[in-house]
Amino acid sequence: MKRYPATALVLLSLLFIIAISGCTDGKRQWSMTISGDHNMSINKSLYDDLSNCNLTVNGVNGIPMEFFLYDYGLYPLLSVSLDGKAYNWSRVTYDAELDVPFLVLPNGSIYDGESIMHVDNINVTLAGKPQNTTLEIVPSILYALGAGGTEGLFKQNADNVVVF
């Protein structure tokens, strides 16, 4: 019986590589930093957490970029800069035929309604937040009724709440 040590070594190496590749999902991990802060980034993990927010625009499926920014408390927006290209957010949203002008795609790209961009950093400029917003209504009602939420518009518990 002849021995083929080099061939056997190559075959074992190939089998090892195949076995290891089966242990990974094969999907590229990606990340976009927000305003240069590495503690705030849009990445595959956060995308998966918000996957129930998917939206299809012009046949392209993704998650509205504003959902990610809102998740970090970054609102209301004045401007957004994607790798140096600045967008006046009031103008972008006013001109948009759709409610959501930018989508983050599953591969980490951004769709602007016309083209797909690969972005490493998103810079945002914020307007001053008003003292109270409509975003506080639901958590405040839940708090007042003792059903969770956060103290916001109401400072005490209530048996009933009326919303106009």
N, C-alpha and C positions, 0 to 999 in steps of 0.2 A: 504494500500500500504506500503510495507516494504522499508526501506531505507538501502542502502549499501554504507555508506560513504567511507569506505576504498577501495572498488572495484571501485567506481566512481573516487576517487582520483587517483588510479593507471591508470585507463582508460584515464583520462584527461592528466596525465603526459605522457603517451604513445603517445597520439595524439599530444601533444605539441612537443615531441622529433621528431616525424615524420614530423611535419610542419617545424621545424627548419632545419632538415636535408635536406629538399627539397629546402631550400634557399642557400645551399652551393653546390659547384660543386663536392664535395667529393674527389677531387684530392689532393694528398699530395703536399704541397709546399716544394720545395727543393732549396738548394743553395750550391755552391762550391766556396770557397774563392780563389782568385788568389794571390799568394805570401803573404798570411797573411793579405792582405789589404781588409778590409770589404767594402770599396768603390768600389772595383773591384771584382765582383763575377759573376759567371754563375748561373742563377736562372731561374725559370719557366717563369717569365715575359720577360727576355731577350730571352729565348728560343722561346717564342711565337712571339716576334718581328722578329726573324730570321727564322721563320717557312718556308718561301719560299725557304730556302737554303737546304731543306731536301735532303738526299742522301741515297740510299740503297746499302749496302755493305754486301755480303754473306747473303742476306735475312734480314738483320738488318737495320732498318730505323732510321736515326738520322741526326744531323747537325755536320759537321766537327769541331773539337775542335779549330782548327786554326782560324776559322771565329770569334769565341768569343774573342780569344786572339788578333787578328787583330783589332777587334772593340775597344779594349782598347789601341791600339797602341803598342802592345807587339810583335814586330818582328824586325829583324830576330832572330829566336830561335836557341840557342846552345843546351840547354837541357831542358827537362820537367820532373818534379818529381811529381808523383801522390801518395799522402799519404806516402811519403818516398821512393818509388821505382823510381829510376832515369832512364831516357832514354836519350841517346845521340841522339839528334834530327837529326843530319846529317845521322847517322847510321840507325835510324828508317825509315827515308824517303827514303834512298838509298835502304834498304832491302825490303821495302814495294812493294808488287806486285800491289797495288792500289795507286792511286794518293793521297788518304787521309787515313793515317793510323789509326786515332782515331776519333770516333764519340761520340757526347753527345746525349744520348737517351732521349725521352720525360719524363721519370721518374727520370732523373738526374743521371743516371749511365753513364759510359764510356765504349764503345766497342773498343777494340784494334785490331780487325780483327780476334781474336781467342776466347777471353773470355770477360765477362762483369764484370766491377769493380764498386764498390760503393766508391766514393771519396768525402772527405770533403774539401781538400785543394790541389791546384795545384800550385807548385812552378815553375817559369820559370827563365832561365838564358838567357840573350840576348847577341847577338853579336853587335858590334858597327854598327850603321846605316850608310850607305854611304850618301854622300852629296845629291845625287839625285838618284831616283829609277824609274823603269818603272811604278810604281804605280802612279807617278805624271803626266804621259802623258795625260790621259783623263781630269782630273780636270784643268790642265794647258791649254789645247786646248780650253776647255769651257770658261775659263777666258779670253783667248786672243780674242775669238770670241764674248765676251760680253754675254755669255749664262749661266752665273753662274760659278761654279767651284771655284778654288782658285789660287791665284798668286803663281806660283811655278817656272816652267821652263821659262815662258815668263813674262817679266816685263811691257809689254805694250800691247795694243789692236792691232788686226790685222784683215784685211778683209778676208784673206785666210791663211790656214795652210796646209803644206805638211808634211806627215809622211812617212818615209822610214822604 
